[in-house]
Amino acid sequence: MRLLGSEGAFSYYHPKHVFTGFSWDALSAAGLLTSKPIGDVVVLGLGGGTCARQCRALYPDAHIVGIEVDKNILALARREFHLDPLDLEVILDSGQHFMRTTRRRFDLIIDDMWPEEPFKPKVIMAERTWIETIQTRLRTGGVYTINLYDRDEHSEEMANVYSIVRRRFANVLEVRPPHGQTTTIAASDSSLSPRFARSRVASFPRSHALHLNQLAYCDLSNHSMKG
């Protein structure tokens, strides 16, 4: 089952395959890069629940909050994407409003929000204080990860987002999936270790590890990127 928009698939569900080879895997696996236990997760842009389902598999004891702005999408997710068995806290709200008004803090913040109009700037570029908001809602050692358009075709967006994130976080990685057009950035004030992530993947079922082992990591912390 796929939730399709003008730019491609926004959610994916298969009863036997949790991971996909696409950017949802990279977003969800960002929490594996840190040694900090992942106890609280928020998914901004829940959609059909692809990232939330993966997080439930990767961090089974975590409290997962899903934020979705569209009530019709939530109804579809419950009806067609088997959302309710994931034991999530689901909130009908925009990711921006939720993050600006909540006092809660998280170990993993997944930013999978997309602008209403294709290829318009994402919130991180459109709102000057967004990254500060993220930082105040992230626990020490936590990870912020964001979905971006393809680095090769939209290098200016990648460079701009990297510049914004790098000013606030000491460690920045690109986590690129093997398939699809989009890529992701993961950022933290603590070290992010691909080696540590791969060692943790080794303990997962083979069906999970098959896709997670195909993620490519690029350390951007000391790179000077240009659009």
Sequence and secondary structure as in RCSB ss.txt:
>XXXX:A:sequence
MRLLGSEGAFSYYHPKHVFTGFSWDALSAAGLLTSKPIGDVVVLGLGGGTCARQCRALYPDAHIVGIEVDKNILA
LARREFHLDPLDLEVILDSGQHFMRTTRRRFDLIIDDMWPEEPFKPKVIMAERTWIETIQTRLRTGGVYTINLYD
RDEHSEEMANVYSIVRRRFANVLEVRPPHGQTTTIAASDSSLSPRFARSRVASFPRSHALHLNQLAYCDLSNHSM
KG
>XXXX:A:secstr
 EEEETTEEEEE  SS    SSHHHHHHHGGGGSSS   EEEEES TTSHHHHHHHHHSTT EEEEEES HHHHH
HHHHHS  GGG  EEEES HHHHHHH    EEEEEE    SSTT   HHHH TTHHHHHHHHEEEEEEEEEEES 
TTT HHHHHHHHHHHHTT SEEEEEE SSSS EEEEEESS   HHHHHHHHTTS HHHHHHHTT EEEE TT   
  
